[in-house]
Amino acid sequence: MADKANSAKILSASELAPPAQPPANSAKVQYGKIIPPQQQILLYSPEEWEALIQEWATGKKPSYTKVVRLAGATDMGIDVAGLTEAAGFFGIWDNFQCKHYDSPLTPSDALPEIGKMLWHSFQNEFSPPRCYYFMAPKGCGISLQKLLLKPTALYEKLFEKWDDWCAGTITSTQTIRLDGAFRAHCEKYDYRSFTYKNPLEVINEHRLTPYFPTRFGGGLAARPAPETPPGVPTGDESRYLHHLFEAYGDNKKTILAQVDDLGPWPDLTSHYHRQRESFYQAESLRNFARDTVPPATFESLQDEVHAGVVDIAESAHQDGLACLTAVAHAATMLPLTESGLISVVKIQDRRGICHQLANVDRLLWKR
């Protein structure tokens, strides 16, 4: 009895011991363990996998003029397609067949899909695609890879297994026999167009798209250095500079229209150059956002800045320059916590966004 009691005490003490873990940092507390993308995609639904492939293909622009995603029983074997010209499916295009299975794809998975492509192209529903990729989170198994890498073997296997794997699966209304004109179509089809992308290739190429950070996390890349403002302002600067010189003129009670007019006031000349630097800083952020985050992310940031400063801009001020100064200061104090760009936004960006808003007359300094 004593031994049992001692064992119980030892067991109890062991159960109460806290699990060994390193100290928590803020990222772990907020997000937990980071799951690598190649593991995340294994948890996707088929619809999520198609959405990722659509993002990946969209990132291939300008190679494609349009990327479309078809869904449902009438997709004719097309999940995601990259179109290269106005002729659409009757021009040059690529097909991305998305399969989200629990195991790597096999010939019995792929050949019925190839059969659909052959039949519907024979029916003139579309022209044969330039390339037809099988896309699956677990990739293609060895037996399927061997067929896709040897077109003659793929052709022979397709004809051998047509009745077993393809004839009854292409449409729900009829059995498709491999004979007559359709057989001739299949015999002359270019089987070199059928290939595959392994999942790591897809992830690495998706990493170069604006959709990667919001899908997989991990933060944004470092921003490149902003462009230095040219000596002579461009036409793209005309509107915000018009408002800026109005503010200067309002402050000095005279008409000022260009930098040479600021000669008597060196402080305004310095101020002018800082505003242009801030504008170009914000323009560099706009370009960075275009390449690294989903569309409209930067515009959403502009809207957030506008909402944070517009009441100040529309309040009473001593003059236009005082209004600009108050608005720019307020912009530097905004939390902007909802923006996906917050980790790379700098003070100069905030000031520059105010001038971007003035460039489209959303903010005015002189009332």
C-alpha positions as CSV (number, residue, x, y, z in Angstrom):
1,M,0.0,0.0,0.0
2,A,2.8,2.4,0.8
3,D,4.5,1.8,-2.6
4,K,1.2,2.6,-4.3
5,A,0.8,5.8,-2.3
6,N,4.4,6.9,-3.2
7,S,3.7,6.1,-6.9
8,A,0.6,8.2,-6.8
9,K,2.5,11.1,-5.3
10,I,5.2,10.8,-8.0
11,L,2.6,10.6,-10.8
12,S,0.7,13.6,-9.4
13,A,3.9,15.7,-9.2
14,S,4.8,14.8,-12.7
15,E,1.3,15.8,-14.1
16,L,1.5,19.1,-12.3
17,A,4.9,20.1,-13.8
18,P,4.5,22.9,-16.4
19,P,5.4,22.0,-20.0
20,A,8.8,23.2,-21.1
21,Q,8.6,26.1,-23.6
22,P,10.8,29.0,-24.5
23,P,9.7,32.5,-23.4
24,A,6.8,33.8,-25.4
25,N,7.3,36.7,-27.8
26,S,4.5,38.9,-29.2
27,A,4.3,37.1,-32.5
28,K,3.7,33.8,-30.9
29,V,1.1,35.2,-28.5
30,Q,-0.8,36.8,-31.3
31,Y,-0.4,34.2,-34.1
32,G,0.7,31.0,-32.5
33,K,3.0,28.6,-34.4
34,I,3.7,29.7,-37.9
35,I,2.8,26.9,-40.3
36,P,4.9,26.9,-43.5
37,P,3.0,27.5,-46.8
38,Q,3.6,23.9,-48.0
39,Q,1.8,22.6,-45.0
40,Q,-1.0,25.2,-45.1
41,I,-2.0,24.2,-48.5
42,L,-2.6,20.6,-47.4
43,L,-5.4,21.9,-45.1
44,Y,-7.1,23.8,-47.9
45,S,-10.5,23.0,-49.4
46,P,-10.6,22.4,-53.1
47,E,-12.1,25.9,-53.6
48,E,-9.2,27.5,-51.6
49,W,-6.7,25.6,-53.7
50,E,-8.3,26.9,-56.9
51,A,-8.3,30.5,-55.4
52,L,-4.5,30.2,-54.7
53,I,-3.9,29.0,-58.3
54,Q,-5.9,31.9,-59.6
55,E,-3.7,34.3,-57.6
56,W,-0.6,32.5,-58.8
57,A,-1.7,32.8,-62.4
58,T,-2.7,36.4,-62.0
59,G,0.8,37.1,-60.8
60,K,2.0,35.9,-64.2
61,K,0.7,39.1,-65.8
62,P,1.5,40.6,-68.3
63,S,2.1,37.1,-69.7
64,Y,-1.7,36.8,-69.5
65,T,-4.1,39.5,-70.4
66,K,-6.8,37.8,-68.3
67,V,-7.0,35.1,-65.8
68,V,-10.4,33.4,-65.4
69,R,-11.6,30.8,-62.9
70,L,-14.4,28.4,-63.9
71,A,-16.4,26.4,-61.4
72,G,-19.1,23.8,-61.4
73,A,-20.0,20.7,-63.3
74,T,-19.9,22.5,-66.7
75,D,-16.3,23.7,-66.5
76,M,-15.3,21.2,-69.3
77,G,-12.1,20.4,-67.5
78,I,-11.0,24.0,-67.0
79,D,-10.5,25.2,-63.4
80,V,-8.2,28.2,-63.9
81,A,-7.1,29.6,-67.3
82,G,-4.6,32.2,-68.4
83,L,-5.6,33.9,-71.6
84,T,-3.1,35.8,-73.7
85,E,-5.2,37.6,-76.3
86,A,-8.6,38.9,-77.1
87,A,-9.6,35.7,-78.8
88,G,-9.8,34.1,-75.3
89,F,-10.3,30.4,-75.4
90,F,-9.9,30.4,-79.2
91,G,-6.5,32.0,-79.0
92,I,-3.3,31.0,-77.1
93,W,-4.1,30.1,-73.6
94,D,-2.9,27.8,-70.7
95,N,-5.0,25.6,-68.5
96,F,-4.4,24.9,-64.8
97,Q,-6.2,21.8,-63.6
98,C,-6.5,22.0,-59.8
99,K,-6.8,18.8,-57.8
100,H,-6.8,18.7,-54.0
101,Y,-6.6,15.1,-53.1
102,D,-5.3,13.3,-50.0
103,S,-2.5,11.6,-52.0
104,P,-0.4,12.4,-55.0
105,L,-2.2,12.3,-58.4
106,T,-2.2,9.0,-60.3
107,P,-2.8,8.2,-64.0
108,S,-6.4,7.2,-63.1
109,D,-6.9,10.8,-61.7
110,A,-5.4,12.6,-64.7
111,L,-6.4,10.6,-67.8
112,P,-10.2,11.3,-67.4
113,E,-9.3,15.1,-67.2
114,I,-7.2,14.8,-70.3
115,G,-10.2,13.0,-71.9
116,K,-12.4,16.0,-71.2
117,M,-9.9,18.3,-72.8
118,L,-9.7,16.1,-75.9
119,W,-13.5,15.8,-76.2
120,H,-14.5,19.4,-75.6
121,S,-11.8,20.7,-77.9
122,F,-13.0,18.3,-80.6
123,Q,-16.5,19.7,-80.0
124,N,-15.0,23.1,-80.7
125,E,-15.9,24.5,-77.3
126,F,-12.4,26.0,-77.3
127,S,-9.0,25.6,-79.0
128,P,-6.5,23.2,-77.4
129,P,-4.5,25.0,-74.8
130,R,-0.8,25.8,-75.3
131,C,0.0,24.1,-72.0
132,Y,-2.1,22.0,-69.6
133,Y,-0.8,21.9,-66.1
134,F,-1.9,19.5,-63.3
135,M,-1.7,21.4,-60.0
136,A,-2.0,19.5,-56.7
137,P,-0.8,20.2,-53.1
138,K,0.7,16.7,-53.0
139,G,1.9,16.8,-56.5
140,C,1.9,14.1,-59.1
141,G,2.9,10.6,-58.2
142,I,5.9,8.9,-59.9
143,S,3.8,6.9,-62.3
144,L,1.9,10.0,-63.5
145,Q,5.1,12.1,-63.7
146,K,6.7,9.4,-66.0
147,L,3.7,9.6,-68.3
148,L,3.6,13.4,-68.4
149,L,7.4,13.5,-69.1
150,K,7.0,11.0,-72.0
151,P,4.2,12.1,-74.3
152,T,4.2,8.9,-76.4
153,A,3.7,6.8,-73.2
154,L,0.9,9.2,-72.2
155,Y,-0.8,8.7,-75.6
156,E,-0.5,5.0,-75.4
157,K,-1.8,4.8,-71.8
158,L,-4.8,7.0,-72.6
159,F,-5.8,4.8,-75.6
160,E,-5.3,1.7,-73.5
161,K,-7.4,2.9,-70.6
162,W,-10.0,5.0,-72.5
163,D,-12.9,2.6,-72.0
164,D,-12.1,1.9,-68.3
165,W,-11.3,5.5,-67.1
166,C,-12.5,8.0,-69.6
167,A,-15.5,6.9,-71.8
168,G,-18.1,7.2,-69.0
169,T,-16.7,10.2,-67.1
170,I,-16.5,13.0,-69.7
171,T,-20.1,13.9,-69.7
172,S,-23.1,12.8,-67.6
173,T,-25.3,12.4,-70.7
174,Q,-23.4,10.0,-72.9
175,T,-20.6,7.5,-73.2
176,I,-17.8,8.9,-75.3
177,R,-16.3,6.2,-77.6
178,L,-12.8,6.5,-79.0
179,D,-13.6,6.1,-82.7
180,G,-14.3,7.9,-85.9
181,A,-13.4,11.5,-86.3
182,F,-12.9,11.9,-82.5
183,R,-10.3,9.1,-82.6
184,A,-8.5,10.9,-85.4
185,H,-8.6,14.1,-83.3
186,C,-7.0,12.3,-80.3
187,E,-4.4,10.7,-82.5
188,K,-3.0,14.0,-83.8
189,Y,-3.4,15.9,-80.5
190,D,-0.1,17.3,-79.2
191,Y,0.4,15.4,-75.9
192,R,3.5,17.4,-75.1
193,S,1.2,20.2,-73.9
194,F,0.3,18.1,-70.8
195,T,2.6,18.7,-67.9
196,Y,2.6,19.6,-64.1
197,K,3.8,22.0,-61.5
198,N,5.0,20.7,-58.2
199,P,3.7,22.5,-55.1
200,L,7.0,24.0,-54.1
201,E,7.3,25.7,-57.5
202,V,3.8,27.1,-57.1
203,I,4.6,28.5,-53.6
204,N,7.9,30.0,-54.7
205,E,6.3,31.7,-57.7
206,H,3.2,32.8,-55.6
207,R,5.7,34.4,-53.2
208,L,6.4,36.9,-56.0
209,T,2.8,38.0,-56.2
210,P,1.0,40.7,-54.2
211,Y,-1.2,38.0,-52.7
212,F,1.4,36.0,-50.8
213,P,1.6,38.1,-47.5
214,T,-2.2,38.1,-46.9
215,R,-2.5,34.4,-47.7
216,F,0.5,33.0,-45.9
217,G,1.7,35.8,-43.6
218,G,5.3,36.3,-42.7
219,G,5.5,40.0,-43.1
220,L,6.5,42.3,-46.0
221,A,9.8,42.5,-47.8
222,A,12.1,45.5,-47.3
223,R,11.2,48.5,-49.3
224,P,13.6,49.8,-51.9
225,A,15.0,53.3,-51.6
226,P,12.5,56.0,-52.9
227,E,13.2,57.9,-56.1
228,T,14.8,61.3,-55.7
229,P,12.6,64.1,-56.9
230,P,13.7,65.4,-60.3
231,G,15.0,68.9,-60.4
232,V,12.0,70.1,-62.5
233,P,8.6,68.9,-61.2
234,T,6.7,66.6,-63.5
235,G,3.1,66.9,-64.7
236,D,2.1,64.4,-62.1
237,E,3.0,66.9,-59.4
238,S,1.1,69.9,-60.8
239,R,-2.0,69.8,-58.7
240,Y,-0.5,69.3,-55.2
241,L,2.2,71.9,-56.0
242,H,-0.6,74.3,-57.1
243,H,-2.2,73.9,-53.7
244,L,1.2,74.1,-51.9
245,F,2.0,77.5,-53.5
246,E,-1.5,78.7,-52.7
247,A,-0.8,77.9,-49.1
248,Y,2.6,79.8,-49.3
249,G,0.9,82.8,-50.9
250,D,-1.8,82.8,-48.4
251,N,0.8,82.9,-45.6
252,K,2.8,85.7,-47.2
253,K,-0.2,87.6,-48.6
254,T,1.1,87.5,-52.1
255,I,0.9,85.4,-55.2
256,L,3.5,82.7,-55.4
257,A,3.6,80.1,-58.2
258,Q,7.0,78.5,-58.5
259,V,10.1,77.7,-56.4
260,D,12.0,80.8,-57.7
261,D,9.3,83.0,-56.1
262,L,10.3,81.6,-52.7
263,G,13.8,83.3,-52.8
264,P,13.0,85.9,-50.1
265,W,11.9,83.1,-47.7
266,P,14.6,80.4,-47.4
267,D,12.5,78.6,-44.8
268,L,9.8,78.1,-47.4
269,T,12.3,76.9,-50.0
270,S,13.5,74.2,-47.6
271,H,9.9,73.4,-46.8
272,Y,9.1,73.1,-50.5
273,H,11.8,70.6,-51.1
274,R,10.8,68.5,-48.1
275,Q,7.2,68.3,-49.4
276,R,8.4,67.0,-52.7
277,E,10.6,64.4,-51.0
278,S,7.6,63.3,-49.0
279,F,5.4,63.1,-52.1
280,Y,8.0,60.9,-53.8
281,Q,8.3,58.8,-50.7
282,A,4.6,58.1,-50.8
283,E,4.7,57.4,-54.5
284,S,7.4,54.8,-53.8
285,L,5.1,53.2,-51.2
286,R,2.3,53.2,-53.8
287,N,4.6,51.3,-56.2
288,F,5.8,48.9,-53.5
289,A,2.2,48.2,-52.5
290,R,1.2,47.5,-56.1
291,D,3.9,44.7,-56.3
292,T,3.6,43.2,-52.8
293,V,0.0,43.4,-51.5
294,P,-3.5,42.9,-53.0
295,P,-5.0,45.6,-55.1
296,A,-6.7,48.6,-53.3
297,T,-4.5,48.1,-50.2
298,F,-2.7,51.4,-50.7
299,E,-5.9,53.2,-51.6
300,S,-7.4,51.9,-48.4
301,L,-4.4,53.4,-46.5
302,Q,-5.0,56.7,-48.3
303,D,-8.7,56.6,-47.2
304,E,-7.6,55.9,-43.6
305,V,-5.3,58.9,-43.6
306,H,-8.0,61.1,-45.2
307,A,-10.5,60.1,-42.6
308,G,-8.0,60.9,-39.9
309,V,-7.2,64.4,-41.1
310,V,-10.1,65.8,-43.1
311,D,-11.8,67.4,-40.1
312,I,-8.6,69.2,-39.3
313,A,-8.2,70.3,-42.9
314,E,-11.7,71.7,-42.9
315,S,-11.4,73.6,-39.6
316,A,-10.5,77.3,-39.3
317,H,-6.8,78.1,-39.6
318,Q,-4.8,81.3,-39.7
319,D,-3.8,80.6,-43.4
320,G,-3.3,77.8,-45.9
321,L,0.2,77.0,-44.6
322,A,-1.0,76.7,-41.1
323,C,-3.7,74.3,-42.3
324,L,-1.1,72.1,-44.2
325,T,1.2,72.1,-41.2
326,A,-1.7,71.0,-38.8
327,V,-2.9,68.3,-41.2
328,A,0.6,66.9,-41.9
329,H,1.3,66.8,-38.1
330,A,-2.0,65.0,-37.5
331,A,-1.1,62.4,-40.2
332,T,2.2,61.6,-38.5
333,M,0.2,60.8,-35.3
334,L,-2.4,58.4,-36.8
335,P,-2.1,54.8,-35.6
336,L,-3.1,53.3,-39.0
337,T,-3.3,49.9,-37.3
338,E,-5.8,48.4,-39.8
339,S,-3.4,48.8,-42.8
340,G,-1.6,45.8,-44.1
341,L,1.3,48.2,-45.0
342,I,1.8,49.5,-41.5
343,S,5.0,47.7,-40.9
344,V,6.7,49.6,-43.8
345,V,5.0,53.0,-43.5
346,K,7.3,55.9,-42.6
347,I,6.7,59.4,-41.3
348,Q,7.5,60.8,-44.8
349,D,4.9,58.5,-46.3
350,R,2.2,59.9,-44.1
351,R,3.1,63.5,-45.1
352,G,3.4,62.5,-48.7
353,I,0.0,60.8,-48.7
354,C,-1.5,64.2,-47.7
355,H,0.0,65.7,-50.8
356,Q,-1.2,62.7,-52.9
357,L,-4.7,63.5,-51.6
358,A,-4.2,67.2,-52.5
359,N,-3.1,66.1,-55.9
360,V,-6.6,64.9,-56.6
361,D,-8.3,67.7,-54.6
362,R,-9.4,65.5,-51.7
363,L,-7.5,67.9,-49.4
364,L,-7.3,71.6,-49.8
365,W,-5.1,74.0,-47.8
366,K,-6.5,77.5,-48.7
367,R,-10.1,78.2,-47.9
